[in-house]
């Protein structure tokens, strides 16, 4: 009798876990679709790589920098 009750309880918990897992999967798929739609709305011109300007130091500035004066 006790074994049957514990078995039923375990099966109920397993069914609950499966249903929660399915709901989580559905929610993940919905969020993936929303994210992909938002990404598709971006214009390629709006997405830019930041360009770091190359600073060219003179010899004197490099010496000062090496000595820690600057």
N, C-alpha and C positions, 0 to 999 in steps of 0.2 A: 504494500500500500504506500509506504513512504517512498519507495523507489519510483513508483509511478508518478507520484506528486512531484518529486524532484526532477524526473524526466520531463514532465509537462512544463515545469517552470523553466528548465533549460531550453526546451524547444521554443517557448514563448520568447525568451531572451534572444535566442538565435534569430527568430523571425523579426523581432524588433530591430536587431542589429542589421539584418539584411535590408529592411525597409529604410532605415536611416542611411545606410550606405547608398541605396538607390536614389534617395532624395538628394544626398550630397553630390552624386554624380550628375544628376539633372541640373542642379544649381551651378555646378562647375561648367557644364556645357553652355548654359545660358550666359554666364559671365564671360566665357570665351567668345561667344558670338557678339556680345556687347562690346568687348574690347577690340575685336577685329573690325567691327563697324566704326568705332571711334578712330582707329588707326587709318582706315581707308579714307576717312574724311580729311586727313591732313593733306595739305598741298605740298608737293615736293620742294617748292620754293621756300616754304616756311621752315623746313628742317635744314639747318646748316651746321656744318662743323665749325667750331670756333677756331679761327686762325690766330695763332700766336705770332706776333711780329718778331722777327729775328733782330736782336739788338747787336749791333756791331760796335765793339769797343775799340778805341784807339790803343796803341801800345802803352801809353802813359796810364790810361784808365785801367788796363789789365794789370799793370804793375801795382797800382794803388789798391785794386781789388784783392790781389794776391797778398799784399801786405796788411789788408784789413783796414785801410785808411778810409775807403768809401763806405 
